[in-house]
Amino acid sequence: MRILICDDDTLIIEQLKKYIESYFESNHLKCPELVSFTSGEALLTDKGEKDIVFLDIEMPGMNGIYVGNELKKANRNVIVFVVTSYSEYLDEAMRFHVFRYLSKPLDKQRFFRNLKDALAYYNSITLKIPVETKQAVYSFPASQIIAIEAQGRKVIVHTARQDFDSIHNMNYWLEKLPQNSFFQTHRSFIVNFEHIVDFDHSTVHLSNPQITAYLTRRKYSSFRNAYLLYLESMR
């Protein structure tokens, strides 16, 4: 993982570095590579992976709104934090799906909470899940799994690529999948929040229109709350 910081204020860069290093140290985790830039132009010329980016809005030359849009064009999964004193840019920043909006001066505890959410989201979209069938073992990011469906004794893993007949049961998948991104809506269905289009009290419609998951009434409230919490964490 690489975490990038782009701000024309070197004091803010140092503060962000200090907070990031402190977070990883306090959680007994290895700190990832930290790279800093003082201009949007320099950031965009960087050829390395861009996993999490802390981005100032008001900078000479390319402003953060332009840079954020370019980052998202290159990689829609990049996690962008907007760090600025100017709240009037919030609406523009939200258009390129900024992950969080952090106001200056930075509050350390709020920063830690938001970084924790970002790392959980990063793990959910990059975590490789093995799908074992009778013929072979396939591996792909959890984000590509749309739903797990039980049809009698058969368990089908619906993915964005194709469907797979898993040799494992539903309990296995409940333990294997990241709990912040998946929910068992019915004994026959586990759905990925990322692929939900809409839902009512009995059904959940997913990004693949051929898959409709059942939603039991007794689970409706807990499912709704978990989904809204997921959406909130994606803002």
N, C-alpha and C positions, 0 to 999 in steps of 0.2 A: 504494500500500500504506500502511496505517496500523498502527502498533505501539502498543498500549496497555499501560500499567503501572498496576496497582492495588495499593497498599500503604499502610497507615496510618503507616508509618515513612518519613519524608521522606529519611533518609539512604540507605535501600535504593533508593528511587526514583532518587536522584541517581547511585548506584552503577550501577544498571541502565542508565540513560541513558548514562553514561560508557562502559560496556562495549559497548553497542549502537553508539554513534557510533564507538568505536575499531575495532570489527569492520568496519564499512562503510568507514571510512577506510583501514584496512590492506589491504583488498581492492579499493581504488580504485573503490568503488561509491557512488552517491548515497544518502545516508541518507534513509529514508522519514520520513513525518510521525510524530513521537513525541508521545503525549498521556498525561498522568498524572492519576491520581485517588487520593484518600486514603480512599475508601469505596466499598463495593459499590453502594450506592444511586446515587452519582454516575456510576459506570461504566455502569450499566444505563439511565440516562436519556440517555446520549450517543446521538445520532442518526446518527453517522457510521459508516462501514464498520469492522468489527472483524476484522482479518485475523490478527494475532498478539497474544495477550494474556498478559502476565506477571501472575499473580494470587496474592496472599497469601491464606492460609487464615484465620488468626486476626486478624479485624478487628472493631471495634465495629459493632453493627447486623448487617447481612447478612454472614454468613461466606462464605469463598471457595467452599465446596462448593455452597451455594445459588446463588451468582452464576455459578459454572461451569456448573451445570445449566441455568440460564436462558439463558446464552450459547449453549449447544449446542442448546437448543430453538429459538432464533431463527435459528441458522445452524450446521448440523451440520459444516460445513467449517472453522469457526474453529479456529485452532491455539492451544491453551491450555497454558501453562507454569504449573505450580504451584510457587510459591516460598515455602518455609516452613522453620521449625526443627523442626516437629512431625511426625515420621515416622508417627505413629499415624493420621494422616489419609490416608495413601497409598491404602488400600483404597477408601475413599469417593471419593477423587479419580479413581481408575481407572475407576469406574463411569460417569463421563461422558466417558470416553475422553480423558483428559488426554494431551497429546503427550509431555511430559517432566516429571519431578519434580526440581526443583532445591533443594538444601538450603542453608540459611544456616549459616555464612558462604559466600558465593559463590566458587567457584573459577573464575578468569578463563578458563583454557584449556578447561576442561570446558564453560563457558558458550559459548565460541566454537564448539566442536564441535557442540553442540546447536542453536545458532542456524543454523549451516550446514545441518544436517539439516532444520530447519524451513523454511528458504528454498527448499531443493530440493523439499520436499513442496509448498509453496505454489505454486511454479512448475509442478509437475506437474499440479495440479488446476485451475490458472487458465490455463495455456498453451492458446491457441486453435490448433487444428490444421485447416488447410484440406483438405477432401476434394473432389477434382475428379473429376466424372463427365463423360460425354459430353454430358449435358444442362445441368449447372450446377455451381457451386462452393458447397459448404456449409462452415460453420465452427462448431466447438464445442470445449469443453474436452477435453483428452486423457483426462481421467478418465471421460468418457462412452463412450470406445471400449472395447469388451469384448475384441475380438480382430480380427486380420486373417487372412483365410483365402484361400489360393490353390486354385482349382478349375480345373485345366487352365490355360488362358491367362487365365482370369478371376480378378481379385483383389477379394474382398468385404471391405468394412469393416463389421463388426458393431458397432452402437452401441446404447445403451440406448433410443434413439428408433426407429431403423429400420436396414435394411441398405442399403449403397451400393456400386455397382460402380465401383471406382476405375480411373482410366486409368493409374495408376502400378503398377510391379511391387513385389515383396517387398523388394528391395534398397533402393528408395526409402523404404519404410516403416521399415525397420531404421535408416536414418540419420535419419529425421524424428522418430521417437517418443523420448521421454525414456528413457534406458537404465536408470535406477533404478526404473522402473515397468513396463517391458515386457521380455519374453523370448521369443526364438524357440525354441519347444519342438520344432519339426519343420520341415522345409523348406516345409511347407504352412501353418504356424500361427505367429503371433506373439500372445501373450496378455498381458493387463493383469493384474498381480498383484492389483490392487484388486478384480477381479471373480472371483477364484478361490474356489471353494467347497471343493473337495478334489482330490486327485490320487493316482494310484498309479504304477507303473513304466511304464505305457503310455498313460495318458489323463489329461487335466486337465478337470475339470468346472467350468463357469463359471456366473455368476449367471443367464444365460439357459440354461435346461435343454435348449433345442433345439441348443445349440452344445457339442460335445465336441471338444476339441483333442487331437491325437496328441502323445505324448511319446516321443522316441527314447531307447532305453536308454543309449546313450553320453552323452546329455545329462542324464540323471536327476540325478546328483550335483551338477553345476554349477547346474542349475535349482533343486533343493532348497535348496542353500546360498544362492542369490540370493534365493529367496522368503523364507527364514528371516531373512535380513539385512533384507529389506524390512519384514517384520513387526516386527522389532526396532526399526527406525527409526520405526515408527508408534506405538510405546509412549510 
